[in-house]
Amino acid sequence: MRKMLVAIIAMMGVVGMMQADGMGNGGMKKGKIMPKNYRMVPFAKAQILQKGEDKHYCVKCGMTLPMFYRTNHAATVDGNVEQFCSMYCLIEEMSAGKKVTDVKVVDNTTLKFIPVEKAFYVVGSSKPATMAKKVSKYAFGTESAAKAFSRKFGGKVMSYADALTLAKKDFESDTAAKKMRQAKGAKKGAMIYKKKCKSIEKKFKNVAEAKAYIKANNVCGDIKGKPLQVVGLYLLSR
């Protein structure tokens, strides 16, 4: 009896920690502890259009693309295909003065990339935003699918051009929020790096490259997910 009581208390402690980290399921319905991240799809279902060892990571922020796949965009940038976790990161690349053409977005119905000119965006739904501070943006291949999503989760149906215009208006405030998040993440990454990782001197051009190097060279053991992201942020910032 005593062993059972100890086990129950321990389980309650684990659930409490998960809820404190935003990982709980609110009511824990029928044994579910971890909620499904709407933006995430299995790696096997994610189309990865870019090449290289770091192809599974956003070229701008380093976030793992299948984890945020439903908001993924892609484009040809200075002749090379790049993939982004979000419209925000696409705009960041556009703002860098590079030649950005052939822009595509994930159709949330088929999970395939489609030209943005053929997409219907639902902007401002209750589903989570990616990189943007508040306003989410999900694309669909048909207007009927977009309207059905909007009726269920809110938000306004609009074209890519209109969604891009709104996103550009929020870009400055979204960038300020992103810098604050990444600075905090880099501090956490420094602590993880000192505890779990082999010391390296290599410099990196972006977080995606840092994460790919960490994984390929077993720098931090089996590190993955958010810990891997923040270590990548730290290595880029030092």
C-alpha positions in Angstrom: 0.0 0.0 0.0 2.8 2.4 0.9 4.6 1.7 -2.4 1.5 2.4 -4.3 1.0 5.7 -2.5 4.6 6.7 -3.2 4.1 5.9 -6.9 0.9 7.9 -7.1 2.6 10.9 -5.5 5.5 10.7 -7.9 3.2 10.5 -10.9 1.4 13.6 -9.7 4.7 15.4 -9.4 5.6 14.6 -13.0 2.2 15.7 -14.3 2.5 18.9 -12.3 5.9 19.7 -13.8 4.6 19.0 -17.3 1.6 21.4 -16.8 4.0 24.0 -15.4 6.0 23.7 -18.7 2.8 24.1 -20.7 2.8 20.5 -21.7 -0.3 19.3 -19.7 -3.6 18.6 -21.3 -5.8 20.8 -19.2 -8.1 18.1 -18.0 -6.0 15.1 -18.9 -8.9 13.4 -20.8 -8.9 9.6 -20.7 -5.2 9.2 -19.9 -3.8 11.8 -22.3 -1.0 13.8 -20.8 0.7 15.4 -23.7 -1.5 17.6 -26.1 -0.9 17.3 -29.8 0.9 20.2 -31.3 -1.4 21.2 -34.2 1.5 22.5 -36.3 3.5 19.2 -36.1 3.4 16.3 -38.5 5.4 13.0 -38.5 8.8 13.4 -40.2 7.6 10.9 -42.9 4.7 13.2 -43.9 6.7 16.4 -44.1 8.0 17.5 -47.5 11.6 18.7 -47.1 12.4 20.7 -50.3 15.9 22.0 -49.3 19.1 20.0 -49.3 22.1 19.5 -47.0 22.8 18.1 -43.5 20.7 20.9 -42.0 17.7 20.4 -44.3 15.3 19.6 -41.5 15.8 23.0 -39.8 14.5 26.4 -40.8 17.3 28.4 -42.5 16.5 31.6 -40.5 15.6 30.5 -36.9 16.8 26.9 -36.8 13.5 25.5 -35.7 12.8 21.8 -36.7 10.6 22.0 -39.8 8.3 19.0 -39.2 7.5 20.4 -35.7 6.0 23.5 -37.3 5.1 22.0 -40.7 1.6 23.3 -41.1 3.0 26.9 -41.2 6.0 26.0 -43.5 6.9 28.1 -46.5 9.6 27.6 -49.1 11.1 29.7 -51.8 14.0 29.9 -54.3 16.5 32.3 -52.7 19.4 33.5 -54.9 19.0 30.3 -56.9 18.8 27.8 -54.0 15.7 26.3 -52.5 15.2 27.3 -48.8 12.5 26.2 -46.4 11.0 28.2 -43.5 9.0 27.3 -40.5 6.8 30.4 -41.0 5.8 33.4 -43.0 7.8 35.5 -40.5 11.0 33.7 -41.4 10.2 34.1 -45.1 9.8 37.8 -44.7 13.1 38.0 -42.8 14.8 36.5 -45.8 13.0 38.9 -48.1 14.2 41.8 -45.9 17.8 40.7 -46.3 17.8 42.0 -49.9 18.0 38.6 -51.5 16.2 37.5 -54.7 13.2 35.5 -53.5 11.1 33.7 -56.1 8.7 30.7 -56.5 7.2 31.0 -53.0 5.2 28.0 -51.8 3.3 27.2 -48.7 2.0 24.0 -47.1 -1.7 23.2 -47.9 -3.1 22.2 -44.5 -5.5 19.8 -46.3 -3.1 17.8 -48.3 0.1 18.6 -46.4 1.8 19.3 -49.8 3.4 22.5 -50.9 1.4 24.7 -53.3 2.2 28.1 -54.9 1.2 30.9 -52.6 -0.8 32.5 -55.4 -3.2 29.6 -55.3 -3.5 29.5 -51.5 -6.3 30.8 -49.2 -4.9 31.9 -45.9 -6.8 31.9 -42.6 -5.2 34.7 -40.5 -5.8 35.1 -36.8 -7.4 31.8 -35.9 -7.2 30.3 -32.4 -4.5 27.9 -33.6 -1.0 28.9 -32.5 1.2 31.3 -34.4 4.7 30.3 -35.5 7.4 33.0 -34.8 4.8 35.7 -35.0 3.9 37.1 -31.5 0.2 36.7 -31.8 -1.4 36.3 -35.3 -1.4 32.8 -36.8 -1.4 32.1 -40.5 -2.5 28.8 -42.0 -2.9 28.1 -45.8 -5.3 25.9 -47.7 -5.6 24.9 -51.4 -9.3 25.6 -51.6 -11.5 28.4 -50.4 -14.0 26.0 -49.0 -11.4 24.3 -46.8 -10.2 27.7 -45.6 -13.7 28.8 -44.8 -14.5 25.6 -42.9 -11.3 26.1 -40.8 -12.3 29.7 -40.2 -15.8 28.7 -39.0 -14.3 26.2 -36.5 -11.3 28.1 -35.3 -11.9 31.8 -36.1 -9.7 34.0 -38.3 -10.2 35.8 -41.6 -9.8 34.2 -45.0 -7.6 36.2 -47.4 -5.1 35.9 -50.2 -1.3 35.5 -49.8 -0.7 39.1 -50.8 -3.1 40.4 -48.0 -1.7 38.0 -45.4 1.9 39.1 -46.4 1.0 42.7 -46.0 -0.4 42.2 -42.5 2.6 40.1 -41.5 5.0 42.8 -42.7 3.2 45.4 -40.6 3.8 43.2 -37.5 7.4 42.3 -38.5 9.1 44.9 -36.3 7.2 44.0 -33.1 7.5 40.2 -33.9 11.3 40.7 -34.4 11.6 42.4 -31.0 9.7 39.6 -29.3 11.8 37.0 -31.2 15.1 38.6 -30.0 13.9 38.5 -26.4 13.0 34.8 -26.7 16.2 33.9 -28.4 18.3 35.7 -25.8 16.6 33.8 -23.0 17.0 30.6 -24.9 20.7 31.2 -25.5 21.2 31.6 -21.7 19.5 28.3 -21.1 21.5 26.8 -23.9 24.8 27.9 -22.3 23.8 26.0 -19.1 22.9 22.8 -21.0 26.1 23.1 -23.1 28.3 23.3 -20.0 26.6 20.3 -18.4 26.0 17.9 -21.3 28.2 18.9 -24.3 31.8 18.4 -25.5 33.6 21.7 -25.8 33.9 22.8 -29.4 35.4 26.0 -31.0 33.6 25.8 -34.4 31.7 28.9 -35.5 28.4 28.7 -37.2 26.5 30.9 -39.7 23.1 30.1 -38.3 21.2 27.9 -35.8 20.3 25.3 -38.4 24.0 24.6 -39.1 24.8 24.5 -35.4 22.0 21.9 -34.7 23.0 19.7 -37.6 26.7 19.8 -36.5 25.7 18.9 -32.9 23.7 15.9 -34.0 26.2 14.7 -36.7 29.1 14.8 -34.3 27.4 13.7 -31.1 28.5 16.9 -29.3 25.7 16.7 -26.7 24.7 13.0 -26.6 21.1 12.3 -27.4 19.9 15.9 -27.0 16.9 16.9 -29.1 13.8 19.2 -29.2 13.9 22.4 -27.3 17.3 21.7 -25.5 18.9 21.2 -28.9 17.4 24.5 -30.2 18.7 26.5 -27.2 22.1 25.0 -27.4 22.2 26.0 -31.1 21.2 29.5 -30.2 24.0 29.7 -27.6 26.6 28.4 -30.0 25.5 31.0 -32.6 25.6 33.9 -30.1 28.9 33.2 -28.3 
